[in-house]
Amino acid sequence: MGRKTRRQLLGQHFLHEKRILQKIVEAVEPGPEDLVLEIGPGQGALTFPLAARAGRVLAIEKDYGLVEILEKNRPGNLEIIAGDILKLDLPGIIAGHRQPGETVKLAGNLPYHISSQVLFVLLEVKDQVERAVFLFQKEVAQRITATPGSKDYAPLSILLQNYFDCQLLFRVGPGAFSPPPRVDSACVLFLKRNRPIFFPAEVEDELFPFLKDAFCQRRKTLGRNLESAGYRRENIRQALLRLSLYEKARAEELKPETLVSLFRLLKENKGKI
């Protein structure tokens, strides 16, 4: 096997199909009062159309070779930030660049290998961002937008949907990229909710580990997963009974509100026999 190119090492598949690029721009809805942050602008195929409509654009690019290309054609309302999105202080960048009256939006064609990590970056800036539009590997997009009963429904589905209305807009075939990836992609729109709908933000740090325990092994029942995580069998049984859930219920069958109620009941009984 030959050596991988720098582009392959960075997981870069540049989107070149103009029809798809236009659909993404329309989904972002950039306007003169908007500050748009683009993650991974590449050669600027999406960057420049965004800059043509947005008040200002900040483009965050890890590849210094691409930064040089972007700088050569940079319009006045575009600023390039050289750095790794997973290492930068994005909340601080937004706070430092945002001007009074500006609405903050995010966009990007994300490298597949960091897409899940970028979702946690999105959660870090959830109070600052009104709208985000990202391209993901199709399977990741399906997980983000999944509902109870789906094989893709997971803790991350619940976490993101608590703060955002997550919509799978359209799918994108490999031929829209250069080089073509081996999988299909999909575009997801995140619209900030007026308030969290399943649980308050202050319980997230405790709730998310519970959800991961609940979904740990999908072939096992919810009760078995929680018991393996250290919860007392009798407490689990009593909590399921109070919520009118049968003992063989599985996490992926339950609505987020039900899982949150179960979390609260078990938290109340922590340490009790």
C-alpha positions in Angstrom: 0.0 0.0 0.0 1.4 3.4 -0.9 1.9 6.3 1.4 -1.1 8.4 2.2 -1.2 12.0 1.0 -1.6 14.8 3.5 -5.2 15.3 2.3 -6.0 11.6 3.1 -4.3 11.9 6.5 -6.5 14.9 7.3 -9.6 13.0 6.1 -10.3 15.7 3.5 -12.9 15.1 0.7 -13.5 18.4 -1.0 -17.1 19.1 -2.0 -17.3 20.4 -5.5 -20.8 19.9 -6.8 -22.3 23.4 -7.1 -25.9 22.3 -6.7 -25.1 20.7 -3.3 -23.0 23.7 -2.2 -25.9 26.0 -3.1 -28.3 23.9 -1.0 -26.0 24.1 2.0 -25.7 27.9 1.7 -29.5 28.1 1.5 -29.8 26.0 4.6 -27.4 28.2 6.5 -29.4 31.3 5.5 -26.5 33.7 5.8 -27.4 37.4 6.0 -25.8 40.8 6.6 -26.3 40.6 10.4 -24.7 37.1 10.6 -21.3 35.9 11.8 -20.8 32.5 10.1 -18.1 30.2 11.3 -17.0 27.5 8.8 -15.1 24.5 10.1 -12.7 23.0 7.5 -13.1 25.4 4.6 -10.7 23.5 2.4 -10.2 25.4 -0.9 -13.2 27.7 -0.2 -15.9 26.1 -2.3 -18.4 26.8 0.4 -16.5 29.7 2.1 -16.8 32.2 -0.7 -20.5 31.7 -1.4 -21.1 32.2 2.4 -19.0 35.3 2.4 -21.0 36.7 -0.5 -24.1 36.7 1.6 -23.0 36.9 5.3 -22.0 39.9 7.2 -18.7 38.2 8.2 -17.2 34.7 7.9 -14.6 33.1 10.1 -13.0 30.0 8.5 -11.1 27.6 10.7 -8.6 25.5 8.8 -6.0 23.1 10.1 -4.0 22.6 6.8 -1.6 25.5 6.5 -1.3 24.9 2.8 -5.0 25.5 2.4 -4.8 28.6 4.6 -2.4 30.1 2.1 -4.7 29.4 -0.8 -7.7 30.9 1.0 -5.7 34.0 2.0 -4.8 34.7 -1.7 -8.5 35.1 -2.6 -9.9 36.4 0.7 -12.6 39.0 0.5 -12.7 41.8 3.2 -15.4 40.1 5.3 -13.5 36.8 5.6 -11.0 36.0 8.3 -9.0 32.8 8.3 -8.1 31.1 11.6 -5.3 28.6 11.3 -5.8 25.8 13.8 -7.4 22.5 14.9 -11.1 22.9 15.8 -10.6 20.2 18.4 -7.9 22.2 20.2 -9.2 25.8 19.8 -11.3 27.6 22.3 -14.4 28.0 20.1 -16.5 29.7 22.8 -13.7 32.2 23.3 -13.3 32.8 19.6 -17.0 33.5 19.2 -17.0 35.8 22.2 -14.0 37.6 20.9 -15.2 38.1 17.4 -18.9 38.6 17.7 -20.2 42.1 17.3 -23.3 43.5 18.9 -26.4 42.4 17.1 -24.8 39.6 15.1 -26.3 36.2 15.0 -23.8 33.3 15.0 -24.1 30.4 12.6 -21.9 27.4 12.0 -21.3 25.4 8.8 -18.9 22.9 7.4 -18.1 19.8 5.4 -16.6 17.8 8.3 -13.8 15.2 8.0 -15.4 11.9 8.9 -12.9 11.0 11.5 -13.6 14.0 13.7 -17.3 14.5 13.1 -18.5 13.0 16.4 -15.9 15.1 18.3 -17.1 18.3 16.5 -20.6 17.5 17.8 -19.4 17.9 21.3 -17.8 21.2 20.2 -21.2 22.3 19.0 -22.6 21.5 22.4 -20.0 23.7 24.0 -21.3 26.7 22.0 -25.0 25.8 22.1 -25.8 29.0 24.0 -24.0 31.2 21.4 -25.1 29.6 18.1 -28.6 29.9 16.5 -28.1 27.6 13.5 -25.6 25.1 12.2 -25.4 23.1 9.0 -22.9 20.2 8.6 -22.2 17.4 6.2 -21.6 14.1 7.9 -21.1 10.5 7.0 -24.7 9.2 6.4 -24.6 6.9 9.5 -23.6 9.8 11.8 -26.4 11.9 10.4 -28.9 9.1 11.0 -27.7 8.8 14.6 -28.1 12.5 15.2 -31.7 12.6 14.0 -32.8 9.1 15.2 -36.0 8.7 17.3 -37.0 5.9 19.7 -37.4 2.5 18.1 -34.7 3.2 15.6 -31.5 1.1 15.5 -29.6 4.4 15.2 -31.2 6.0 18.3 -28.4 6.6 20.9 -27.3 8.8 23.8 -25.9 11.4 21.4 -29.3 11.6 19.6 -30.9 12.6 22.9 -28.2 15.0 23.9 -28.3 17.0 20.7 -32.0 16.9 20.2 -32.4 18.3 23.7 -30.9 21.6 22.6 -31.5 21.6 18.8 -34.2 20.7 16.4 -32.1 18.3 14.3 -33.2 17.7 10.7 -31.7 15.5 8.1 -32.0 17.7 5.0 -30.6 15.6 2.1 -28.1 12.9 1.2 -25.0 13.4 -0.9 -23.4 10.7 -3.0 -19.6 10.1 -3.2 -19.4 11.7 -6.7 -20.0 15.2 -5.2 -16.6 15.0 -3.6 -12.9 15.0 -4.7 -11.6 12.5 -4.0 -14.9 10.5 -3.6 -15.3 8.9 -0.2 -16.3 5.2 0.1 -19.6 6.1 1.8 -22.6 8.3 1.4 -22.9 11.6 3.2 -25.9 13.6 4.5 -26.6 17.2 5.5 -28.0 18.0 8.9 -29.5 21.2 10.1 -29.4 22.2 13.8 -31.8 24.8 14.9 -31.4 26.1 18.4 -34.4 25.5 20.6 -35.8 28.3 22.8 -35.2 26.0 25.8 -34.0 22.4 26.4 -37.0 20.0 25.9 -35.9 16.8 27.7 -33.7 17.9 30.6 -32.1 21.1 32.0 -28.5 21.8 30.9 -27.2 21.5 34.5 -27.9 17.8 34.7 -26.2 16.9 31.4 -22.8 15.9 33.0 -24.5 13.3 35.2 -27.2 12.2 32.7 -25.0 11.5 29.7 -23.0 8.7 31.5 -26.3 7.2 32.7 -27.5 7.1 29.1 -24.3 5.5 27.9 -24.8 2.8 30.6 -28.4 2.3 29.5 -27.5 1.8 25.8 -24.2 0.0 26.5 -25.2 -3.4 25.0 -28.2 -3.3 22.8 -28.7 -7.0 23.0 -29.3 -6.7 26.7 -32.3 -5.3 28.5 -32.2 -1.9 30.0 -32.2 -3.4 33.5 -29.3 -5.7 32.8 -27.2 -2.9 31.4 -27.9 -0.7 34.4 -27.2 -3.6 36.8 -23.9 -4.1 35.0 -23.1 -0.5 35.5 -23.5 -0.8 39.3 -27.2 0.0 40.0 -29.0 -2.2 42.5 -31.4 -4.7 40.9 -34.2 -3.9 43.3 -33.9 -0.2 42.7 -34.0 -0.8 39.0 -37.1 -3.0 39.4 -38.9 -0.5 41.5 -38.1 2.4 39.2 -39.3 0.5 36.1 -42.5 -0.4 38.0 -43.1 3.3 38.9 -42.8 4.2 35.3 -45.1 1.4 34.2 -42.2 -0.2 32.2 -41.9 -3.9 31.7 -38.7 -5.6 33.0 -37.5 -6.6 29.5 -37.6 -3.0 28.2 -34.6 -1.9 26.2 -33.2 1.7 26.2 -33.7 2.2 22.4 -37.5 1.7 22.8 -37.9 4.5 25.3 -38.6 8.2 24.8 -36.0 10.6 26.1 -38.4 11.9 28.7 -38.9 8.4 30.1 -35.1 7.8 30.3 -34.7 11.1 32.1 -37.4 10.1 34.6 -35.7 6.8 35.2 -32.4 8.5 35.7 -34.0 10.8 38.3 -35.7 7.9 40.2 -32.5 5.9 40.4 -30.5 9.0 41.5 -33.0 9.5 44.3 -32.5 5.9 45.4 -28.7 6.0 45.2 -27.2 4.3 48.2 -30.6 2.9 49.4 -31.0 -0.9 49.8 
